[in-house]
């Protein structure tokens, strides 16, 4: 039997935020066994804790959707770091995408993204809108973006919160959008609710996630969209507060901090809290 823990992440209120399963002592598990356990939990992500390759680091981790392994994800990083910290102010996780340092202060964990976003060709506005059951006129004037940094996401700003509330994945339009983006599954729809605030939703049916309550990796890569659309200064530090999961009854709070120099991104950090809600043991498949 393996020990597991369930945390709600990007919240300090139980039964909100994004649920996460953390499985400990996972060194002996095969990839197939980890995938089976992730499918059993059927949460957006499950993280498996292993012995680090470098003893100076806290842990090696592997992260799984119910359907596939992914190289990096935000809410597993935040939840696992808080779980493993045991009072330490710093945690370093060895993830498939690279080393992810996490700092912790007063219960708030902040990770530095292992990769900066790389722009990719984006689907056209009509295709993206149709994937959410909307039309191009429901989108704001902001260009649609597509950014990769381990995972990849298409970004679409909607005209208002009413349109955001009406958005929902539609097939076969969502598959057409994913194919037009080169196979990406994630679609991040957002509305600017203030000069430093965003409300967002993230849909990823190909990964088995119709909607995600909080998506740290998409939040990190959102820095690319903000920079490409002229919403960041040429140099300095910008902090954005994001709400996600509101429409699905699991409100989540994320903080995005972006450093720029000479018009380019230099560092991206995402912060959030987590609360433990369950623990137990699970059979080894």
C-alpha positions in Angstrom: 0.0 0.0 0.0 1.1 3.5 -0.8 0.3 6.6 1.3 -1.6 9.4 -0.4 -2.8 12.9 0.5 -5.4 15.1 -1.1 -5.0 18.8 -1.1 -7.1 21.6 -2.5 -4.7 24.0 -4.2 -4.8 27.7 -5.0 -7.1 28.2 -2.0 -7.0 28.1 1.8 -10.7 27.1 2.0 -11.5 23.3 1.9 -13.6 22.0 -1.0 -12.7 24.9 -3.3 -9.6 25.4 -5.5 -8.2 22.5 -7.5 -8.0 19.0 -5.9 -4.6 17.3 -6.1 -3.6 13.7 -5.2 0.0 13.3 -3.8 1.3 9.7 -3.8 4.4 9.1 -1.7 7.2 6.4 -1.9 6.7 6.1 -5.6 10.2 5.0 -6.6 9.3 1.5 -7.4 6.3 2.3 -9.6 6.3 1.9 -13.3 4.9 4.5 -15.7 1.9 2.2 -16.3 1.3 1.8 -12.6 1.4 5.6 -12.0 -1.0 6.1 -14.9 -3.4 3.5 -13.5 -3.4 5.3 -10.1 -3.9 8.7 -11.7 -6.8 7.3 -13.6 -8.2 5.8 -10.4 -8.1 9.2 -8.6 -9.5 10.8 -11.8 -8.4 14.3 -10.6 -7.0 16.8 -13.1 -3.5 15.9 -11.9 -1.8 13.4 -9.6 1.8 13.9 -8.5 4.1 11.0 -7.5 7.0 11.7 -5.1 10.3 9.9 -5.6 13.9 10.1 -4.3 15.7 13.1 -5.9 18.5 12.5 -8.3 20.5 15.1 -6.5 20.3 14.9 -2.7 20.5 18.7 -2.5 17.0 18.8 -4.0 13.8 18.0 -2.1 12.2 15.4 -4.4 11.9 14.1 -7.9 8.3 14.1 -9.0 6.2 12.9 -11.9 2.8 14.4 -12.8 0.0 12.7 -14.6 -3.4 13.7 -16.1 -5.9 10.8 -15.9 -4.9 10.1 -19.5 -1.1 10.9 -19.8 2.0 12.1 -18.1 2.9 15.8 -18.4 6.3 17.5 -17.9 5.2 20.3 -15.6 2.1 21.6 -13.9 1.4 24.4 -11.5 -1.1 23.2 -9.0 0.8 19.9 -8.3 4.0 21.9 -7.8 2.3 24.2 -5.3 0.5 21.5 -3.4 3.4 19.1 -3.3 5.9 21.8 -2.2 3.7 22.8 0.7 3.2 19.2 1.6 6.9 18.4 1.6 8.2 21.7 3.1 7.9 20.7 6.8 8.6 24.3 7.8 11.4 24.8 5.2 11.4 28.2 3.4 12.6 26.6 0.1 11.8 23.4 -1.8 13.3 22.3 -5.1 11.4 19.7 -7.2 13.0 17.8 -10.1 10.2 17.7 -12.7 10.4 16.3 -16.2 10.5 19.9 -17.6 13.4 20.8 -15.3 14.2 22.0 -11.8 11.4 24.0 -10.2 12.4 26.1 -7.2 9.6 27.0 -4.8 9.8 29.6 -2.0 7.4 29.4 0.9 6.4 32.2 3.3 3.4 32.2 5.7 1.7 29.4 3.8 2.1 31.0 0.4 4.2 28.9 -2.1 5.6 30.6 -5.2 7.4 28.6 -8.0 9.6 29.9 -10.8 8.5 28.5 -14.1 11.1 26.1 -15.5 10.6 27.5 -19.1 9.7 30.9 -20.6 6.7 30.8 -23.0 7.5 30.2 -26.7 4.9 31.6 -29.2 3.3 29.1 -31.6 0.9 29.6 -34.5 -2.6 30.3 -33.2 -5.9 29.1 -34.7 -8.1 31.9 -36.1 -10.6 33.7 -34.0 -13.7 32.0 -35.4 -12.2 28.5 -34.8 -11.3 29.3 -31.2 -14.7 30.9 -30.5 -16.6 27.9 -32.0 -14.6 25.6 -29.7 -16.4 27.3 -26.8 -19.8 27.5 -28.4 -19.3 31.2 -29.1 -18.8 33.4 -32.2 -15.9 35.6 -33.1 -18.0 38.6 -32.0 -17.9 37.3 -28.4 -14.1 37.7 -28.3 -12.4 40.9 -27.3 -10.3 42.7 -29.9 -7.1 41.2 -28.4 -5.4 38.8 -30.8 -5.7 35.1 -30.0 -2.4 33.7 -28.7 -0.8 30.2 -28.4 2.2 29.6 -26.1 4.2 26.6 -25.2 6.5 26.0 -22.2 6.3 22.3 -21.5 2.5 22.2 -21.9 0.9 24.6 -24.4 -2.3 26.7 -24.3 -4.4 28.8 -26.7 -5.4 32.1 -25.1 -8.6 34.0 -26.0 -9.8 37.2 -24.3 -13.6 37.4 -24.2 -15.6 40.5 -24.3 -17.1 40.3 -20.8 -17.9 38.0 -17.9 -21.3 37.0 -19.4 -19.5 35.5 -22.4 -17.0 33.8 -20.1 -19.9 32.2 -18.2 -21.5 30.9 -21.4 -18.3 29.4 -22.7 -18.2 25.6 -22.8 -16.3 23.0 -25.0 -18.2 22.0 -28.1 -17.4 19.1 -30.4 -16.3 18.6 -33.1 -15.3 22.3 -33.0 -12.9 21.8 -30.0 -11.1 19.0 -31.8 -10.8 21.2 -34.9 -9.3 24.0 -32.8 -6.8 21.6 -31.2 -5.8 20.3 -34.6 -5.3 23.8 -35.9 -3.0 24.5 -33.0 -0.9 21.5 -33.7 -2.5 19.1 -31.2 -2.7 21.3 -28.1 -5.6 20.5 -25.8 -5.7 23.5 -23.5 -7.9 26.6 -24.2 -7.6 29.4 -21.7 -10.4 32.0 -21.9 -10.2 35.1 -19.9 -11.6 38.6 -19.1 -9.7 41.5 -17.7 -11.6 42.6 -14.6 -9.2 45.4 -13.6 -5.8 46.8 -14.3 -4.1 44.0 -12.4 -6.9 41.3 -12.2 -8.2 38.6 -14.5 -11.0 36.0 -14.4 -10.3 32.9 -16.4 -11.5 29.4 -17.4 -9.4 26.6 -18.8 -10.9 23.7 -20.9 -8.9 20.6 -21.9 -11.2 17.8 -23.0 -8.4 15.8 -24.8 -6.7 15.4 -21.4 -9.9 14.2 -19.8 -10.4 17.7 -18.2 -13.6 19.4 -19.4 -12.8 22.3 -17.1 -9.9 22.9 -14.6 -10.6 24.9 -11.4 -7.0 26.4 -11.4 -4.2 25.9 -13.9 -0.8 27.1 -12.7 1.0 26.2 -15.9 -1.5 28.1 -18.0 -1.2 31.0 -15.6 2.6 31.0 -16.1 2.5 30.8 -19.9 -0.2 33.6 -19.8 2.8 35.9 -19.3 3.6 35.3 -23.0 0.1 36.4 -24.0 0.2 39.5 -21.9 3.6 40.5 -23.3 2.6 39.8 -26.9 -0.5 42.0 -26.6 1.2 45.0 -25.0 0.0 44.6 -21.4 3.5 44.5 -19.8 6.1 47.2 -19.5 9.4 47.0 -21.4 11.2 46.7 -18.1 10.1 46.0 -14.5 8.0 43.6 -12.4 4.3 43.2 -12.9 1.9 41.3 -10.6 -1.5 40.0 -11.8 -4.2 38.5 -9.6 -6.2 35.8 -11.2 -9.5 34.1 -10.3 -10.4 30.7 -11.9 -13.0 28.0 -11.2 -15.6 30.6 -10.2 -18.2 29.3 -12.7 -17.8 25.7 -11.6 -18.2 26.5 -7.9 -14.5 25.9 -7.0 -13.1 29.4 -6.8 -9.3 29.6 -7.0 -6.9 32.5 -6.4 -3.5 32.6 -8.3 -0.9 35.3 -8.3 1.3 35.8 -11.4 4.5 37.9 -11.1 6.4 38.7 -14.3 9.8 40.2 -14.8 10.6 42.0 -18.1 13.7 43.6 -19.5 14.1 45.3 -22.9 10.6 44.1 -23.8 11.4 40.5 -23.2 10.3 38.1 -20.4 13.1 37.2 -18.0 11.3 35.4 -15.2 7.8 34.2 -14.3 6.5 33.2 -10.9 3.2 31.8 -9.8 2.0 31.8 -6.2 -0.8 30.2 -4.2 -1.9 28.4 -1.1 -3.2 24.9 -0.4 -5.2 23.1 2.3 -5.1 19.4 3.1 -8.5 17.6 3.1 -7.8 13.9 3.1 -5.2 11.1 3.5 -5.1 7.4 3.1 -3.6 4.4 1.4 -4.0 3.0 -2.0 -3.1 -0.4 -3.4 -0.2 -0.8 -5.9 -1.7 -1.8 -9.2 
